[in-house]
Amino acid sequence: MRVGVVGVGSMGQNHARVYSEIAELAGVVDVDAQVGKRVAARAECEFFPSVRDLVNAGVDAVSVAVPTNRHREVALELLEAGVHVLVEKPLAASVQEAREIEKAADRAGRTLAVGHVERHNPVVAFVKDALRADEFGDLVTASARRVSNFPTHVRDVGVILDLGIHDVDVLRFVVGEPVESVYASGGRRRHEKFEDHATMLLNFANGVSGFVEVSWLTPMRVRKFALTCSKNFVEADYTEQSVLISSATLEKYDPTDLYRVSFHYDTRQVAVQKEEPLKRELLDFLAAVKGDHLPLVPASDAIETLHVCEAAVRSQRERTLVIL
């Protein structure tokens, strides 16, 4: 299968690297010819100055990793040319534009997948399977924390659509129910136009509460999520690809001496087999193109996640609860 990448900034370069390992990378496209040629040389493929040139060279599937405000334009051009497309998250700059892309894929009869890469993280699959098997008991609360330094390369969206969308997608996937309402709090300290820190409270249809903290203002990089369940408390680390499963039992104690209340703790560390989430994502996309199965993150799913994040941005700005 001949594949290509449009946009070889930070994420696009990783797409090119992985494609060069798992498929025939025909070429890359970028507005910066110097950067594009350098990436093409490293990946041992061709550099093309335009999407049209890449299509004319003959490609079956393409990753779109341009800035978010160009997702619609590039994705529509590829789909109308009959190419299968994976678009980096978010699918588009707005839900309306995302639906246009989805309709174009339907008209063309082509696969459209969305690059919510954390959905492909092995720890997410492990936790989802364990919940289905009732290993943790009933899910009560799902929370996530994704904080790091200010990214100099992000200029077209705020922290909710850059970082928060990862965890909104994962929590939606893990909980398996629609989000009914969103309340977000946050603000802008360093970013010129958009929020650079936020906390989001998600209320799911089945009564589960979701909590997401995102920030570009901390020197520590954290990528974790946790589940409070009736049998266990579960902590998952996206980066380490490990899961800590804990429970505690209250032992006999003297009610007149609460300082010495003791618990019996049962803690189990699970290290899943480490795999690169992006490689899993692109393998999933290519399998969907071949017709083996639907993509793990189809457009309809990504649109729902984008809808929740748009509501969170509105909530943060207007300081109000948004009903979906």
KEKE-3310 file (N, C-alpha, C; in steps of 0.2 Angstrom, whole numbers, plus 5000, padded with zeros to 4 digits):
npx = (5004:5003:5007:5006:5011:5004:5010:5023:5027:5030:5022:5018:5031:5033:5023:5028:5040:5035:5026:5036:5041:5031:5024:5023:5030:5026:5028:5030:5022:5024:5022:5034:5047:5060:5060:5052:5059:5070:5064:5059:5071:5076:5067:5068:5060:5049:5048:5035:5028:5014:4998:4991:5001:5006:4995:4994:5005:5001:4994:4987:4982:4983:4990:4985:4992:4993:4991:4977:4967:4968:4963:4951:4951:4962:4959:4947:4951:4959:4950:4940:4948:4949:4956:4960:4959:4967:4965:4974:4970:4962:4948:4943:4942:4930:4914:4905:4913:4920:4909:4907:4918:4916:4905:4910:4919:4909:4902:4913:4916:4926:4938:4939:4948:4952:4965:4966:4977:4980:4969:4974:4983:4991:4988:4975:4967:4969:4963:4950:4946:4946:4936:4925:4925:4921:4931:4935:4924:4909:4910:4913:4919:4929:4945:4957:4974:4984:4997:5010:5025:5023:5019:5028:5025:5011:4998:4986:4975:4968:4972:4963:4958:4970:4977:4967:4957:4962:4960:4947:4942:4947:4941:4927:4928:4931:4921:4910:4898:4887:4892:4883:4883:4894:4906:4918:4932:4945:4958:4969:4986:4998:4997:4992:4979:4971:4964:4976:4976:4965:4951:4940:4923:4914:4898:4891:4879:4876:4878:4891:4904:4916:4932:4944:4960:4970:4985:4997:5006:5015:5031:5032:5030:5015:5005:4992:4978:4964:4953:4939:4932:4920:4926:4940:4953:4960:4975:4982:4996:5000:5012:5022:5015:5009:4999:4991:4983:4973:4966:4958:4956:4948:4954:4952:4949:4953:4940:4943:4955:4959:4970:4978:4972:4971:4974:4972:4981:4980:4989:4992:5003:5003:5011:5009:5012:5024:5020:5021:5010:5006:5011:5002:4990:4992:4993:4980:4973:4977:4973:4959:4957:4960:4949:4947:4942:4932:4939:4947:4944:4932:4925:4913:4914:4925:4919:4909:4918:4924:4913:4910:4922:4921:4910:4916:4926:4917:4910:4921:4924:4912:4909:4899:4887:4886:4874:4873)
npy = (4994:5011:5025:5042:5058:5073:5088:5090:5093:5092:5081:5076:5071:5060:5052:5050:5043:5031:5026:5023:5011:5002:5002:5007:5021:5034:5048:5065:5080:5097:5115:5121:5119:5116:5110:5099:5092:5088:5079:5070:5065:5059:5049:5042:5044:5053:5071:5082:5097:5100:5094:5090:5085:5075:5066:5063:5056:5044:5037:5027:5029:5043:5052:5067:5080:5093:5111:5113:5122:5120:5107:5104:5109:5101:5088:5087:5089:5077:5067:5069:5066:5052:5046:5037:5043:5048:5059:5070:5073:5088:5082:5093:5111:5115:5108:5108:5109:5097:5088:5091:5085:5072:5069:5070:5059:5049:5051:5048:5035:5031:5027:5035:5040:5045:5054:5051:5047:5042:5033:5022:5018:5005:5004:5009:5000:4989:4993:4996:4983:4976:4983:4979:4966:4966:4967:4977:4981:4992:5007:5023:5036:5044:5051:5062:5068:5080:5088:5100:5109:5125:5124:5129:5127:5126:5136:5138:5133:5131:5125:5115:5110:5105:5097:5093:5086:5074:5066:5068:5061:5048:5045:5046:5034:5024:5025:5023:5029:5043:5060:5071:5084:5098:5107:5119:5126:5139:5148:5161:5164:5164:5162:5170:5171:5160:5149:5143:5134:5123:5115:5102:5096:5082:5076:5060:5050:5039:5042:5042:5052:5063:5070:5081:5088:5100:5108:5120:5126:5120:5114:5101:5085:5077:5062:5055:5044:5040:5028:5027:5015:5002:4991:4993:5005:5013:5017:5023:5025:5034:5036:5027:5016:5008:5001:5003:4994:4995:4992:4993:4988:4991:4988:4981:4993:5006:5016:5027:5031:5037:5041:5030:5022:5008:5001:4987:4985:4981:4980:4980:4980:4982:4979:4983:4975:4985:4996:5006:5019:5027:5019:5008:5015:5018:5006:5001:5010:5007:4994:4996:5002:4992:4985:4976:4979:4992:5008:5011:5024:5031:5044:5049:5046:5054:5067:5068:5069:5081:5089:5089:5095:5108:5113:5113:5123:5134:5134:5137:5150:5157:5154:5145:5131:5119:5111:5097)
npz = (5000:4995:5003:5010:5018:5023:5028:5038:5051:5069:5073:5060:5056:5063:5059:5046:5049:5055:5045:5035:5040:5040:5029:5011:5009:4999:4998:5005:5010:5012:5017:5019:5010:5013:5025:5022:5012:5019:5029:5019:5014:5025:5028:5016:5004:4992:4990:4989:4982:4983:4987:4977:4968:4976:4975:4962:4960:4964:4977:4990:5003:5015:5028:5037:5043:5045:5052:5062:5057:5044:5041:5035:5022:5016:5019:5012:4998:4997:4999:4989:4978:4979:4989:5004:5020:5035:5048:5059:5076:5082:5072:5064:5064:5069:5074:5063:5052:5053:5051:5037:5032:5035:5028:5015:5015:5015:5003:4994:4997:5005:5017:5033:5046:5062:5071:5086:5096:5109:5111:5106:5115:5124:5138:5139:5131:5140:5152:5147:5143:5155:5163:5155:5158:5171:5181:5190:5196:5198:5189:5195:5195:5183:5180:5173:5170:5162:5159:5156:5149:5140:5123:5110:5097:5095:5089:5085:5092:5109:5125:5128:5116:5111:5121:5130:5123:5120:5132:5135:5124:5128:5140:5136:5128:5137:5147:5139:5137:5132:5134:5144:5150:5152:5162:5163:5169:5169:5161:5153:5153:5147:5134:5119:5113:5117:5129:5142:5152:5161:5169:5167:5170:5167:5164:5163:5154:5161:5174:5178:5183:5176:5176:5170:5170:5162:5156:5151:5158:5168:5174:5174:5166:5164:5161:5164:5169:5180:5188:5199:5206:5212:5217:5215:5215:5202:5193:5179:5168:5154:5148:5154:5152:5161:5174:5190:5202:5215:5232:5248:5265:5280:5295:5312:5325:5337:5342:5350:5347:5334:5327:5325:5316:5306:5290:5278:5264:5247:5233:5216:5203:5186:5171:5155:5139:5130:5117:5103:5103:5091:5081:5082:5079:5066:5059:5062:5055:5041:5041:5041:5029:5020:5023:5033:5046:5054:5057:5073:5079:5072:5061:5066:5080:5083:5081:5091:5102:5099:5099:5113:5118:5112:5118:5131:5129:5127:5139:5148:5144:5146:5158:5163:5164:5152:5142:5133)
capx = (5000:5007:5005:5009:5009:5003:5011:5028:5029:5032:5018:5019:5037:5032:5019:5032:5044:5031:5024:5042:5043:5025:5021:5027:5030:5027:5031:5027:5020:5024:5023:5041:5051:5067:5058:5049:5065:5074:5060:5059:5078:5077:5062:5069:5054:5049:5045:5030:5026:5007:4993:4989:5007:5006:4989:4996:5011:4998:4994:4981:4980:4987:4989:4984:4995:4993:4988:4970:4963:4968:4961:4945:4953:4967:4955:4942:4955:4961:4944:4938:4953:4948:4961:4958:4962:4968:4966:4976:4965:4955:4946:4943:4942:4924:4910:4902:4918:4921:4904:4908:4923:4913:4900:4914:4921:4904:4901:4918:4916:4933:4939:4941:4950:4955:4971:4966:4982:4979:4964:4978:4988:4990:4985:4968:4964:4969:4958:4943:4944:4945:4930:4920:4925:4919:4936:4936:4917:4906:4914:4910:4922:4935:4948:4964:4978:4989:5000:5017:5027:5020:5022:5029:5022:5004:4996:4979:4970:4970:4975:4957:4958:4976:4978:4961:4954:4965:4957:4940:4941:4948:4936:4921:4929:4931:4915:4905:4891:4887:4892:4876:4884:4901:4907:4925:4935:4952:4960:4974:4991:5004:4994:4990:4972:4967:4966:4982:4975:4958:4948:4933:4919:4910:4893:4889:4872:4875:4879:4898:4907:4923:4936:4950:4964:4975:4989:5003:5010:5019:5037:5032:5025:5011:5000:4989:4971:4962:4946:4937:4927:4917:4931:4947:4955:4965:4979:4985:5001:5000:5019:5025:5011:5008:4993:4992:4976:4973:4960:4960:4951:4948:4955:4949:4953:4950:4937:4945:4962:4959:4977:4981:4967:4975:4971:4976:4981:4981:4991:4995:5006:5003:5015:5007:5017:5024:5020:5020:5003:5005:5011:4996:4985:4992:4991:4973:4970:4978:4969:4953:4958:4960:4942:4948:4937:4931:4944:4945:4941:4929:4923:4907:4916:4929:4914:4906:4923:4925:4907:4911:4927:4919:4906:4921:4929:4912:4909:4926:4924:4906:4908:4892:4886:4884:4870:4874)
capy = (5000:5017:5030:5048:5062:5080:5091:5086:5096:5087:5075:5073:5068:5054:5048:5048:5038:5025:5023:5020:5005:4997:5002:5010:5029:5037:5055:5069:5087:5103:5121:5123:5115:5114:5105:5093:5089:5085:5074:5065:5062:5054:5043:5039:5045:5059:5077:5085:5103:5101:5088:5087:5081:5068:5062:5061:5051:5037:5035:5024:5032:5048:5056:5074:5082:5101:5114:5112:5126:5118:5100:5103:5110:5096:5082:5087:5088:5070:5062:5070:5062:5045:5044:5036:5048:5049:5066:5071:5076:5087:5081:5099:5117:5115:5102:5109:5107:5090:5085:5091:5080:5065:5068:5069:5052:5045:5051:5045:5028:5030:5026:5041:5039:5052:5052:5051:5042:5039:5028:5016:5016:4998:5004:5011:4994:4985:4996:4995:4976:4975:4986:4975:4960:4968:4966:4983:4983:4998:5013:5029:5042:5044:5057:5062:5074:5080:5094:5100:5116:5128:5122:5134:5125:5127:5143:5139:5131:5132:5119:5111:5106:5102:5092:5090:5082:5067:5063:5068:5055:5042:5045:5044:5027:5020:5025:5020:5033:5050:5066:5075:5091:5100:5113:5120:5132:5140:5155:5162:5167:5165:5162:5177:5171:5154:5146:5138:5129:5122:5109:5100:5091:5079:5072:5055:5048:5033:5044:5043:5059:5063:5076:5082:5094:5101:5114:5121:5130:5117:5111:5093:5082:5071:5060:5049:5044:5036:5026:5026:5009:4999:4986:4995:5012:5011:5022:5021:5030:5033:5036:5021:5010:5004:5001:5002:4993:4996:4991:4993:4985:4993:4983:4983:4999:5009:5022:5033:5033:5037:5042:5023:5017:5004:4998:4982:4987:4976:4984:4976:4984:4979:4983:4980:4975:4992:4997:5014:5020:5029:5013:5004:5019:5018:4999:5001:5014:5003:4988:4998:5004:4985:4982:4971:4982:4999:5011:5012:5030:5034:5051:5050:5046:5060:5073:5068:5071:5088:5093:5090:5100:5114:5115:5115:5130:5139:5134:5141:5157:5160:5152:5142:5124:5118:5105:5094)
capz = (5000:4995:5008:5011:5024:5022:5034:5042:5058:5074:5073:5054:5055:5067:5054:5041:5052:5056:5038:5032:5043:5040:5022:5006:5010:4993:4998:5010:5007:5017:5014:5020:5006:5016:5030:5018:5008:5025:5031:5014:5014:5031:5027:5010:5000:4988:4993:4984:4984:4984:4988:4970:4966:4979:4973:4955:4961:4966:4984:4992:5009:5017:5035:5037:5050:5045:5057:5063:5053:5037:5040:5031:5015:5014:5019:5006:4992:4996:4998:4982:4973:4980:4993:5011:5024:5042:5050:5066:5080:5081:5065:5061:5068:5072:5072:5057:5047:5054:5048:5030:5030:5036:5022:5009:5015:5014:4996:4991:4999:5007:5025:5036:5053:5066:5075:5093:5097:5116:5111:5104:5120:5127:5144:5138:5129:5146:5156:5144:5143:5162:5165:5152:5162:5178:5186:5195:5199:5195:5188:5198:5193:5179:5180:5170:5171:5156:5160:5153:5147:5135:5117:5105:5090:5094:5089:5082:5097:5116:5128:5128:5110:5110:5126:5134:5118:5121:5138:5134:5120:5131:5145:5133:5126:5143:5151:5135:5137:5130:5139:5144:5151:5153:5165:5163:5172:5167:5159:5149:5157:5143:5127:5117:5111:5119:5136:5142:5158:5161:5172:5165:5173:5162:5167:5158:5154:5166:5181:5180:5183:5173:5178:5166:5171:5157:5157:5147:5163:5173:5171:5175:5161:5167:5157:5168:5171:5185:5189:5205:5205:5218:5220:5215:5213:5196:5190:5173:5166:5147:5146:5156:5150:5167:5178:5197:5204:5223:5236:5255:5270:5286:5301:5319:5327:5344:5341:5354:5345:5327:5324:5324:5312:5301:5284:5275:5257:5242:5227:5211:5197:5179:5166:5149:5134:5128:5110:5101:5101:5084:5076:5082:5076:5058:5057:5063:5049:5035:5041:5039:5022:5017:5024:5038:5051:5054:5061:5080:5080:5065:5061:5070:5087:5084:5081:5097:5106:5097:5102:5120:5119:5110:5124:5137:5128:5128:5146:5151:5142:5148:5166:5163:5163:5145:5141:5126)
cpx = (5004:5003:5008:5007:5009:5004:5016:5031:5031:5028:5018:5025:5037:5028:5023:5037:5041:5029:5030:5044:5037:5022:5026:5026:5031:5030:5027:5026:5021:5025:5030:5045:5057:5065:5056:5054:5069:5071:5060:5065:5078:5073:5063:5063:5055:5046:5041:5028:5019:5004:4992:4995:5008:5001:4991:5001:5008:4999:4987:4978:4985:4985:4989:4986:4997:4990:4980:4965:4963:4966:4956:4947:4957:4963:4950:4945:4957:4955:4941:4942:4953:4953:4958:4962:4962:4969:4968:4970:4967:4953:4946:4942:4935:4920:4907:4907:4920:4915:4904:4913:4920:4908:4904:4917:4915:4902:4906:4919:4923:4933:4942:4942:4953:4960:4971:4971:4982:4974:4968:4983:4986:4986:4977:4964:4964:4963:4951:4941:4942:4938:4924:4919:4923:4924:4937:4929:4914:4910:4910:4912:4928:4938:4955:4967:4983:4991:5008:5019:5023:5023:5022:5026:5015:5002:4989:4973:4972:4971:4969:4957:4965:4978:4972:4957:4956:4961:4950:4938:4942:4943:4929:4922:4928:4924:4909:4898:4892:4888:4886:4877:4891:4901:4915:4927:4943:4953:4966:4979:4997:5002:4991:4982:4968:4969:4972:4982:4967:4957:4941:4930:4914:4905:4890:4882:4871:4876:4886:4900:4914:4926:4943:4954:4970:4979:4995:5008:5014:5025:5037:5027:5022:5006:4997:4982:4970:4955:4945:4931:4925:4922:4938:4947:4961:4968:4983:4990:5002:5008:5023:5022:5011:5001:4993:4984:4977:4966:4963:4954:4953:4949:4952:4953:4949:4947:4939:4952:4962:4965:4980:4976:4972:4971:4975:4975:4983:4983:4994:4997:5006:5006:5013:5013:5018:5024:5019:5013:5002:5006:5005:4990:4986:4991:4984:4970:4971:4974:4961:4952:4957:4953:4942:4943:4936:4937:4942:4942:4938:4927:4918:4909:4920:4924:4911:4912:4924:4919:4908:4917:4925:4914:4910:4924:4923:4911:4914:4926:4918:4904:4901:4892:4883:4880:4871:4868)
cpy = (5006:5022:5037:5052:5069:5084:5088:5090:5091:5081:5072:5069:5061:5049:5045:5042:5031:5022:5020:5013:5000:4997:5005:5018:5032:5044:5059:5076:5092:5109:5124:5118:5112:5109:5098:5089:5085:5079:5068:5061:5057:5048:5039:5039:5052:5065:5080:5092:5104:5094:5085:5083:5075:5063:5059:5056:5044:5035:5032:5027:5038:5051:5063:5077:5090:5104:5113:5116:5125:5110:5099:5103:5104:5089:5081:5085:5080:5066:5063:5067:5055:5042:5042:5040:5047:5056:5066:5074:5084:5086:5088:5105:5118:5109:5102:5107:5100:5086:5085:5086:5073:5064:5067:5062:5047:5045:5048:5038:5027:5030:5033:5040:5045:5050:5054:5046:5039:5033:5021:5014:5009:4998:5006:5004:4989:4987:4995:4988:4974:4977:4981:4968:4960:4966:4971:4985:4989:5004:5019:5035:5041:5050:5057:5069:5074:5087:5094:5108:5118:5126:5127:5133:5126:5134:5144:5136:5132:5125:5113:5107:5103:5097:5089:5085:5075:5063:5063:5062:5048:5040:5043:5036:5022:5019:5022:5023:5040:5055:5070:5083:5092:5107:5114:5127:5133:5147:5155:5166:5169:5166:5168:5177:5166:5153:5142:5134:5129:5115:5108:5095:5089:5075:5067:5053:5043:5035:5045:5050:5058:5070:5076:5088:5094:5108:5114:5125:5127:5114:5104:5090:5076:5069:5053:5050:5039:5034:5025:5021:5006:4994:4988:5002:5010:5017:5020:5027:5029:5032:5029:5015:5005:5005:4999:5001:4992:4995:4992:4991:4988:4988:4985:4989:5002:5015:5028:5035:5032:5038:5035:5019:5014:5001:4992:4984:4981:4980:4979:4980:4979:4983:4979:4979:4982:4991:5004:5015:5023:5023:5009:5008:5018:5011:4998:5004:5010:4997:4990:5000:4997:4982:4977:4973:4989:5002:5012:5018:5033:5041:5053:5050:5053:5067:5073:5071:5079:5092:5094:5095:5107:5117:5117:5122:5135:5140:5138:5148:5161:5159:5150:5135:5123:5111:5103:5091)
cpz = (5000:4999:5008:5017:5021:5028:5038:5047:5062:5073:5066:5053:5058:5062:5049:5043:5052:5049:5035:5035:5042:5033:5017:5006:5003:4993:5004:5007:5013:5013:5014:5016:5009:5021:5027:5015:5014:5027:5026:5013:5019:5030:5020:5005:4996:4992:4987:4987:4986:4985:4981:4967:4969:4977:4966:4955:4962:4973:4986:4999:5012:5024:5034:5043:5049:5051:5057:5058:5045:5036:5035:5024:5013:5014:5013:5000:4991:4995:4991:4977:4974:4985:5000:5015:5032:5044:5057:5069:5081:5074:5061:5066:5071:5070:5065:5051:5047:5050:5040:5028:5030:5030:5016:5009:5013:5006:4992:4992:5001:5015:5027:5043:5056:5071:5082:5096:5104:5116:5109:5109:5123:5134:5144:5136:5135:5150:5154:5145:5151:5165:5162:5156:5169:5183:5191:5198:5195:5195:5191:5195:5188:5178:5176:5171:5166:5157:5158:5152:5141:5128:5112:5098:5089:5095:5087:5086:5104:5118:5128:5122:5108:5114:5128:5129:5119:5126:5138:5129:5124:5137:5142:5131:5132:5147:5146:5134:5135:5136:5139:5146:5153:5157:5165:5166:5170:5165:5154:5153:5152:5135:5125:5116:5115:5126:5137:5149:5159:5165:5169:5169:5168:5166:5162:5159:5159:5173:5183:5179:5180:5175:5174:5168:5165:5158:5153:5152:5168:5170:5171:5170:5164:5162:5160:5168:5176:5185:5196:5204:5212:5221:5220:5213:5208:5193:5184:5170:5158:5145:5148:5154:5155:5171:5185:5199:5212:5226:5243:5259:5276:5292:5307:5322:5334:5342:5345:5352:5337:5323:5322:5320:5307:5295:5281:5267:5253:5235:5222:5205:5191:5174:5159:5144:5130:5120:5109:5099:5094:5079:5076:5079:5068:5056:5057:5057:5042:5035:5039:5032:5018:5018:5029:5044:5050:5058:5069:5082:5073:5066:5066:5078:5088:5084:5087:5102:5105:5100:5109:5121:5117:5115:5130:5136:5129:5136:5150:5150:5146:5156:5167:5162:5156:5144:5134:5123)
residu = (MET:ARG:VAL:GLY:VAL:VAL:GLY:VAL:GLY:SER:MET:GLY:GLN:ASN:HIS:ALA:ARG:VAL:TYR:SER:GLU:ILE:ALA:GLU:LEU:ALA:GLY:VAL:VAL:ASP:VAL:ASP:ALA:GLN:VAL:GLY:LYS:ARG:VAL:ALA:ALA:ARG:ALA:GLU:CYS:GLU:PHE:PHE:PRO:SER:VAL:ARG:ASP:LEU:VAL:ASN:ALA:GLY:VAL:ASP:ALA:VAL:SER:VAL:ALA:VAL:PRO:THR:ASN:ARG:HIS:ARG:GLU:VAL:ALA:LEU:GLU:LEU:LEU:GLU:ALA:GLY:VAL:HIS:VAL:LEU:VAL:GLU:LYS:PRO:LEU:ALA:ALA:SER:VAL:GLN:GLU:ALA:ARG:GLU:ILE:GLU:LYS:ALA:ALA:ASP:ARG:ALA:GLY:ARG:THR:LEU:ALA:VAL:GLY:HIS:VAL:GLU:ARG:HIS:ASN:PRO:VAL:VAL:ALA:PHE:VAL:LYS:ASP:ALA:LEU:ARG:ALA:ASP:GLU:PHE:GLY:ASP:LEU:VAL:THR:ALA:SER:ALA:ARG:ARG:VAL:SER:ASN:PHE:PRO:THR:HIS:VAL:ARG:ASP:VAL:GLY:VAL:ILE:LEU:ASP:LEU:GLY:ILE:HIS:ASP:VAL:ASP:VAL:LEU:ARG:PHE:VAL:VAL:GLY:GLU:PRO:VAL:GLU:SER:VAL:TYR:ALA:SER:GLY:GLY:ARG:ARG:ARG:HIS:GLU:LYS:PHE:GLU:ASP:HIS:ALA:THR:MET:LEU:LEU:ASN:PHE:ALA:ASN:GLY:VAL:SER:GLY:PHE:VAL:GLU:VAL:SER:TRP:LEU:THR:PRO:MET:ARG:VAL:ARG:LYS:PHE:ALA:LEU:THR:CYS:SER:LYS:ASN:PHE:VAL:GLU:ALA:ASP:TYR:THR:GLU:GLN:SER:VAL:LEU:ILE:SER:SER:ALA:THR:LEU:GLU:LYS:TYR:ASP:PRO:THR:ASP:LEU:TYR:ARG:VAL:SER:PHE:HIS:TYR:ASP:THR:ARG:GLN:VAL:ALA:VAL:GLN:LYS:GLU:GLU:PRO:LEU:LYS:ARG:GLU:LEU:LEU:ASP:PHE:LEU:ALA:ALA:VAL:LYS:GLY:ASP:HIS:LEU:PRO:LEU:VAL:PRO:ALA:SER:ASP:ALA:ILE:GLU:THR:LEU:HIS:VAL:CYS:GLU:ALA:ALA:VAL:ARG:SER:GLN:ARG:GLU:ARG:THR:LEU:VAL:ILE:LEU)
# end
